[in-house]
C-alpha cells in the first residue's frame, strides 16, 4: 500500500512552503530515515519526519504528490531526541526545520549514493574492545579537582565548572568521560571547544587517553576545518555509536549521537559558540537544552563564565538553575596566578608603544631563557593608511570601513568583504607621496619589537626570535601547528598575536604576558564589551606561569590610560566574582540581559533607506496587528538604526531591537510576527530589500 510521509527538505523560512512536504512511498518509512526526493526540477536530500495525517495540515492532492526517489537505508534513522532538538532550535531561532536539520548533516551525504555509502561501511575499521583504564598511571587529582568531579557526577543537571586558568579543568573533563565510558559500554560523550585551532591539542589528549583502550575511531572531530570526507567519516562514526567521544566546535552540538550521556562545553563564555550566519543559534544554550532531552550531564567550563551562566549558577535558594563547582587554585603546591601590573601610559614617553618598564621586563625574560607573549587584538600592519596632505584614508570601495594595511605583501585589504589591492605609490586624491600608516596591528607590533630588541641576546648569544600568530600568519594548512611547535620547543622568545593565542593554549615557558592597548573596549557602546574584555584579558593572563615551578615569577602587564578603572582593579585581584556581580547589578538596573530577552530584526538592502523603510513598516504593522498578543504590552520595539558598519560588499544593513522581560512573550511575538514580515516583504515597503533575518539572543548589537 502506498504510504504518505512528511519530509523535511532544505528550504529557508522565507519560502513559506512550510516545515515539511508530503511525498508518497511504496512502503512505510521510519521517522528519521534519510531519503532523496524531487524538489522542483532537482533532487535533494531530505529527512522523513513523520507519517502524513490530516491533523498536521492538508496534504497535496494525490495527482500533485510526488514519490520518494530513493532511501538511504545504509544509514540508521535519526533519533527522536535529535529531531526534537532540531524542532526546538528552528522554533526558538525563527528558522525553518529544513534549514537547521539539513545544515547539521555532512555535505557529502547530498552527493553519495546508497551503494557508495554501503562500500564506506564495509571498509570501516572494527571497533576495539574496551580495556580497563590503569588508574595508577594517571596523575593524582588535587582536592579541588576531586571535589568538582564528585559534584559533577552527583547530578545530571547543568554544572558550571568555574576554574582558574591552570586549575586542571581539562583533567576533570577527561575523568568525567573516563568514568562514563567505563560505566556504560555504549555511552557517548561530546566535548566542544570554541576555536578550530584548539581542537588538535585537545584531540591529542583525548586520543592518548582513550584510543589505546577503545580503538582509533573512538575519538573523532567535527569542525569546519576538516575535509568533507573526514567530516562524513566522523559523523557516521558518531551516528552508529562506534565513536565514543566527539570533539568539535559549535556545529558538533547537532551531531547525531544515539547514546549521548555527557556534554562538555569548554570556555563556555566564548562568543564563537554563537552562530552569526544562517540559523543564528547558540551552541552553548542548545547543549543545555539537549542535555535535558537526552537526560545527559552537561558541564560548562570557564575561568570567566558568561554573565548568563554566572547568573544561572546562583545558589539554589536564590533561584539558580546550574550547580556551580569551583576550582580557584592552579595545579601544584607552588602554583599561583600571575601578578598583574598596570602601567599608567599617562606617565610614559609620548607615543610609546611599549613602555620602558615593560620593555625592560621582556629583556629580563629573554636573558633568563623564558618566553613572553604580547597581545594585541588587531591583525595587519596598520588599521588605515592616510595622506598627510589631503587627509585621504584607505577606505573600502564596497564597505563603510577602512582597508587594513598589510606590509608583508604591500596590500590594502578589507577584513569585511575581502577586497584587496596593492598599496598605491602616491595618494589617489592629490598625488602626495607621503602616505603613512595610522595605528598598529600585530604585524607592525612585531616589526617594532624587532627594532627594540635588536641588541638583546638570548642566553646562548643568539639574536632574539619573535614570532607572530594571527589569522594572516596561519592561512596555509599546517602553519599554525608548525608555529605552535616552535613556541613549545622554546625556539621563540617573544610571541605576538591576537585572541587566537590568548586562550586555551598550554605554553609552559611563557612567564610574561602583556596587553598593549586594551582601552578601546572600556567605552564601547556595546554593553557586552566589558565582559568580553575582562574575559579576554584574564584568559591571556592565564597563559603565563602554566608551569608550577615558574608561576611565582609570572606576570601580566596591562598598558592603559585608565589604570584605576574598576575592571582593571578586579583583574589585578583575579576576582571574577566581584567583576561579574558588579556587571550584573548594572544590567539589572538597566533591564539588560540576563534580566531581559532580546531579538534583532536585521534587513539588508541596496540602500539604507530601503532597509529602514522595511523595518519601520514591520514595526508599525506589528503594533497594529499584534497588539492583542499576551505580553505585548511588555514588549519594546526600538527604532531602526544602521549597523555599526552599515555597508558591507555594497549591501546596506540596518536593524531593529525588540526587548521583553518575559522570554515566552518574546517568543510568542516573534512567531506571530513571521507572517507579518512576509507580507511587508511583498508590499511596496519591501521594495529594494534583499533579505531579512531574525537574530534571537544576539551577542552583537
LINJOMO-V371732 format. One record per residue. N is the residue number from 1. SS is DSSP state (H for helix, E for strand, - for the rest). OMEGA is omega in whole degrees, 0 to 359 (* if undefined). Layout:
n: {N/N}
ss: {SS/SS}
omega: {OMEGA/OMEGA}
//
This chain:
n: {1/2/3/4/5/6/7/8/9/10/11/12/13/14/15/16/17/18/19/20/21/22/23/24/25/26/27/28/29/30/31/32/33/34/35/36/37/38/39/40/41/42/43/44/45/46/47/48/49/50/51/52/53/54/55/56/57/58/59/60/61/62/63/64/65/66/67/68/69/70/71/72/73/74/75/76/77/78/79/80/81/82/83/84/85/86/87/88/89/90/91/92/93/94/95/96/97/98/99/100/101/102/103/104/105/106/107/108/109/110/111/112/113/114/115/116/117/118/119/120/121/122/123/124/125/126/127/128/129/130/131/132/133/134/135/136/137/138/139/140/141/142/143/144/145/146/147/148/149/150/151/152/153/154/155/156/157/158/159/160/161/162/163/164/165/166/167/168/169/170/171/172/173/174/175/176/177/178/179/180/181/182/183/184/185/186/187/188/189/190/191/192/193/194/195/196/197/198/199/200/201/202/203/204/205/206/207/208/209/210/211/212/213/214/215/216/217/218/219/220/221/222/223/224/225/226/227/228/229/230/231/232/233/234/235/236/237/238/239/240/241/242/243/244/245/246/247/248/249/250/251/252/253/254/255/256/257/258/259/260/261/262/263/264/265/266/267/268/269/270/271/272/273/274/275/276/277/278/279/280/281/282/283/284/285/286/287/288/289/290/291/292/293/294/295/296/297/298/299/300/301/302/303/304/305/306/307/308/309/310/311/312/313/314/315/316/317/318/319/320/321/322/323/324/325/326/327/328/329/330/331/332/333/334/335/336/337/338/339/340/341/342/343/344/345/346/347/348/349/350/351/352/353/354/355/356/357/358/359/360/361/362/363/364/365/366/367/368/369/370/371/372/373/374/375/376/377/378/379/380/381/382/383/384/385/386/387/388/389/390/391/392/393/394/395/396/397/398/399/400/401/402/403/404/405/406/407/408/409/410/411/412/413/414/415/416/417/418/419/420/421/422/423/424/425/426/427/428/429/430/431/432/433/434/435/436/437/438/439/440/441/442/443/444/445/446/447/448/449/450/451/452/453/454/455/456/457/458/459/460/461/462/463/464/465/466/467/468/469/470/471/472/473/474/475/476/477/478/479/480/481/482/483/484/485/486/487/488/489/490/491/492/493/494/495/496/497/498/499/500/501/502/503/504/505/506/507/508/509/510/511/512/513/514/515/516/517/518/519/520/521/522/523/524/525/526/527/528/529/530/531/532/533/534/535/536/537/538/539/540/541/542/543/544/545/546/547/548/549/550/551/552/553/554/555/556/557/558/559/560/561/562/563/564/565/566/567/568/569/570/571/572/573/574/575/576/577/578/579/580/581/582/583/584/585/586/587/588/589/590/591/592/593/594/595/596/597/598/599/600/601/602/603/604/605/606/607/608/609/610/611/612/613/614/615/616/617/618/619/620/621/622/623/624/625/626/627/628/629/630/631/632/633/634/635/636/637/638/639/640/641/642/643/644/645/646/647/648/649/650/651/652/653/654/655/656/657/658/659/660/661/662/663/664/665/666/667/668/669/670/671/672/673/674/675/676/677/678/679/680/681/682/683/684/685/686/687/688/689/690/691/692/693/694/695/696/697/698/699/700/701}
ss: {-/-/E/E/E/E/E/E/E/-/-/-/H/H/H/-/-/-/-/-/E/E/E/E/E/-/-/-/-/-/-/-/-/E/E/E/E/E/E/-/-/E/E/E/E/E/E/E/E/E/E/-/-/H/H/H/-/-/-/-/-/H/H/H/-/E/E/E/E/E/E/-/-/-/-/-/-/-/-/H/H/H/H/H/H/H/H/H/H/H/H/H/-/-/-/-/H/H/H/H/H/H/H/-/-/-/H/H/H/H/-/-/-/H/H/H/H/H/H/H/H/H/-/-/-/-/-/-/-/-/-/-/-/-/H/H/H/-/-/-/-/-/H/H/H/H/H/H/H/H/H/H/H/H/-/-/-/-/E/E/E/E/E/-/-/-/-/-/H/H/H/H/H/H/H/H/H/H/H/H/H/H/H/-/-/-/-/E/E/E/E/E/-/-/-/H/H/H/H/H/H/H/H/H/H/H/H/H/H/H/H/H/H/H/-/H/H/H/E/E/E/E/-/-/-/-/-/H/H/H/H/H/H/H/H/H/H/H/H/H/-/-/-/-/E/E/E/E/-/H/H/H/H/H/-/-/-/-/-/E/E/E/E/E/E/E/-/-/-/-/H/H/H/E/-/-/-/-/-/-/-/E/H/H/H/H/H/H/H/H/H/H/H/H/-/-/E/E/E/E/E/E/-/-/-/-/H/H/H/H/H/H/-/-/-/H/H/H/-/-/-/-/E/E/E/E/E/-/-/-/-/-/-/-/-/-/-/-/E/E/E/E/E/E/H/H/H/-/-/-/-/-/-/-/-/H/H/H/H/H/H/H/H/H/H/H/H/-/-/-/E/E/E/E/E/-/-/-/-/-/-/E/-/E/E/E/E/-/-/-/-/-/E/-/E/-/-/-/-/-/-/E/-/E/E/E/H/H/H/-/E/E/E/-/-/-/-/-/-/E/E/E/-/-/-/-/-/-/-/-/-/-/-/-/E/E/E/E/-/-/-/H/H/H/H/H/H/H/H/H/H/H/-/-/-/-/E/-/-/-/-/-/E/-/-/E/E/E/E/-/-/-/-/-/-/-/-/-/H/H/H/H/H/H/H/H/H/H/H/-/-/-/-/E/E/E/E/-/H/H/H/-/-/-/-/-/-/-/-/E/E/E/E/E/E/-/-/-/H/H/H/H/H/-/-/-/-/-/H/H/H/H/H/H/H/H/H/H/H/H/H/-/-/-/-/-/-/H/H/H/H/H/H/-/E/E/E/E/E/E/-/-/-/-/-/H/H/H/H/H/H/H/-/-/-/H/H/H/H/H/H/H/H/H/H/H/H/H/H/H/-/-/-/-/-/-/E/E/E/E/E/E/E/E/E/-/-/H/H/H/H/H/H/H/H/H/H/H/H/H/H/H/H/H/H/-/-/-/-/-/-/H/H/H/-/E/E/-/-/-/E/E/E/E/E/E/E/E/-/-/E/E/E/E/E/E/E/E/E/E/-/-/H/H/H/H/H/H/H/H/H/H/H/H/H/H/H/H/H/H/H/H/-/H/H/H/-/-/E/E/E/E/E/E/E/E/-/-/-/-/-}
omega: {179/180/172/180/175/186/174/180/184/177/180/183/184/178/179/178/183/183/182/172/182/178/175/176/182/181/182/178/180/175/184/181/176/182/170/185/175/178/187/180/182/176/186/176/178/180/176/183/177/175/181/174/187/183/184/176/183/177/177/173/186/184/178/183/183/185/170/185/181/181/177/185/178/180/179/179/176/190/181/182/177/180/177/177/179/180/180/182/180/180/184/183/170/177/176/179/183/178/183/187/184/177/180/181/178/181/184/177/181/186/188/177/177/181/179/178/179/177/178/180/180/182/180/180/180/180/181/177/181/178/181/178/175/185/183/182/182/178/180/179/173/178/179/178/181/180/179/179/179/179/180/181/184/182/182/183/180/178/172/178/182/184/178/175/182/181/177/179/182/179/176/176/182/181/177/179/181/180/179/183/179/185/184/184/180/188/178/179/176/179/183/174/186/187/177/185/176/184/184/183/177/179/178/181/181/179/181/180/191/183/180/185/186/177/184/181/180/180/181/180/175/175/186/181/179/181/179/176/178/180/178/180/180/181/179/179/178/183/181/177/179/173/181/181/176/176/180/176/188/181/183/182/179/179/178/181/187/182/182/181/181/176/177/176/180/184/189/181/192/180/179/178/178/178/184/178/179/175/187/184/172/182/179/181/178/177/178/179/180/176/177/180/187/186/183/174/178/183/178/184/177/170/179/185/173/181/176/181/178/179/181/181/173/176/184/181/178/177/179/182/178/173/183/175/188/174/188/186/175/179/178/182/182/186/177/177/184/174/181/178/177/178/178/183/174/182/180/178/182/179/178/177/174/183/179/178/179/179/178/180/178/179/178/179/179/180/180/181/180/184/176/177/178/189/174/187/177/182/184/180/178/182/185/168/183/175/182/183/186/178/173/177/186/178/177/180/188/183/174/181/178/171/184/178/175/186/187/176/177/182/169/189/176/181/180/181/178/182/182/174/180/177/180/179/180/181/180/183/187/179/179/181/185/172/191/176/178/182/183/170/184/181/179/178/177/179/181/178/176/178/182/185/183/182/180/181/175/179/179/177/181/179/181/177/179/182/178/177/175/183/180/184/183/182/183/180/178/183/179/180/179/181/178/178/178/179/182/181/181/181/182/179/181/180/178/181/180/184/182/176/184/183/171/185/181/179/187/185/181/179/179/175/181/172/190/187/184/191/188/183/182/186/179/175/179/183/178/185/178/178/180/181/181/179/182/180/179/175/178/178/180/176/182/174/178/174/185/182/182/188/182/181/180/184/172/180/178/176/185/173/182/186/182/179/182/180/181/178/177/179/180/180/184/186/178/180/179/178/183/181/177/179/180/177/178/180/179/180/180/181/181/177/11/180/172/183/188/171/178/168/182/180/176/181/178/177/178/179/180/180/182/176/178/182/179/178/178/179/181/179/179/182/179/189/187/184/181/180/176/177/182/181/179/182/172/176/183/178/178/179/174/173/179/170/193/180/177/180/178/176/178/186/176/182/178/183/174/186/181/178/182/183/182/179/178/180/178/178/182/179/180/182/185/179/177/180/177/180/178/179/181/182/179/178/179/180/181/179/177/181/174/181/176/178/181/183/183/175/181/182/*}
//
